[in-house]
Amino acid sequence: MNRKTKGDYAMLDIFKQIPLYRFLQYCQEESRLPRTILDCGAGGSQPPLSLFRTYGYETNGVEFDPKQLELANEYARHKAQLLHIQQGDMRHLDFASESMGFVYSYNSVFHMRKADVQQSVSEMKRILMPGGLMFVNFLTVNDSRCGQGRDLGKHEHEQFDDSVPVIHSYYEPGEPDLLFSDMEILYKEDRVLERIYEGEKIRQGFVDYIVKKADA
Amino acid sequence: MNRKTKGDYAMLDIFKQIPLYRFLQYCQEESRLPRTILDCGAGGSQPPLSLFRTYGYETNGVEFDPKQLELANEYARHKAQLLHIQQGDMRHLDFASESMGFVYSYNSVFHMRKADVQQSVSEMKRILMPGGLMFVNFLTVNDSRCGQGRDLGKHEHEQFDDSVPVIHSYYEPGEPDLLFSDMEILYKEDRVLERIYEGEKIRQGFVDYIVKKADA
C-alpha cells in the first residue's frame, strides 16, 4: 500500500465519536488559533485524534490505561499517522499553560469521581490558549445504569464493565454548567439515546459541552 | 484546480448535518445492500448527499423548493459531483418500490403537517429495499418555539422564518414511534440543544431515528 492509498483510507474512516465532528466544525471556524489539539482519554481502537490529524491538526493525547494506549498507537501505525498519544493522567497534564488551541475529552471524564473530574477540567482550561475551544461530555442521570452499583454519593457509582470495576459519575443535565462558569458555553446538548448493544436495547444519557476560554 | 484537488476538497468538508455521520456509519455496516441512497429534502447550500457520494454511494435527492434546489446543484457543480438532486415532493416519490438501499430525510419532514409527514414516511418505506435503512428526524415539544404561532392542532404551528410563513410540527419524543411500528428501531436519540444563533441563545429539540425495514 503506498502512502497516498493509506491517506485515503484514513480519510474514509467514519469515527464512532460522532459529536466530535461538531467540535471539529467549531474548531475549523476559529481561524485565528493554531491547529494544536489535545485529547484527554485518547486511547482505544479508533482514536478520534486521527480525524483531527487528517484535517491538518498537530495532535497530542494522554491515556491512563496502557491497554487502550497500545490500541490507539496500533491504529496510528496502521494509518501511518503521528498522533503523539502517551501514557498520562488528565488530572495532572504535562503540558505548558496556554499551549493548545483546542482540547477535548470524549466519553472519558465520567470514569472518575466528581472531584477528579473538576480537577481534570481545571487542567484542560489551564493548557488552553485564551480564546481556545474545549469539548467535554458527561453521563447524565437519565442513563439507565444510574443508580446501579455501590453509591459513593452525588450519583457516583462503583459498577462493573465486563467484570472490571469502574467508577461512573452521573450528572444532572445542568450540573456541569458550574464547571464552566468562567467560560462561554457555545453549544450544549442534553441527549438520551436508545440503541441495540450486543442484542439488548440500552438507554444512555449524555450532556455535551463546547465552551470557549475568555480572550486575554 | 485539477480533479484530484477537487476530490480532496470535497472530502475535507465537515457537513453541518452531524447526525448523518452516524447514519452513514450504520449504512457502511450493511454490507449486503447496494450503495444507493435517496435524500428527501435534499437542497441547501451544503447538501449532505455529497458526503455519501464521497463514500461511493449512488445518490438521488428530491427538493420541493426551487431556491434550495439551485443552491444544492451549485454546490454539486463546484465539487464536480453528480448528486442527482431534482425538484420533487416527498409525499409522492417518483421512484420504484424497493429501489433504494438507504433513504433519509434530515431536518425536513417537520415543515409539513403531521398527516403529510405520515404520507412521506410511507413513501420512504415504499421505495426502501427489504433490510434497508432509513433516517428521519423530528422537532420535539422541547423546542423553545413550540407553542408559538397559530395552532393548527396537534402541536402543528404556523410560524415565520425570515418573514416567510412556514409550518412547524412538534412531536412528543415518543410520538414518531407509531410511524415505525412495522420497522425495527436501531437507534433513537431525543436531544435538546442550546446554542448561539445570530448572537442569541436558542433552544432546539429533536428526536432522530434510524430504522430498518423488515427483510423479505
Interface residues (C-beta under 8 A of the other chain):
Chain A: M11 L12 I14 F15 K16 I18 P19 Y21 R22 L24 Q25 Q28 Y55 I185 L186 Y187 K188 E189 D190 R191 V192 L193 E194 R195 I196
Chain B: M11 L12 I14 F15 K16 I18 P19 Y21 R22 L24 Q25 Q28 Y55 I185 L186 Y187 K188 E189 D190 R191 V192 L193 E194 R195 I196
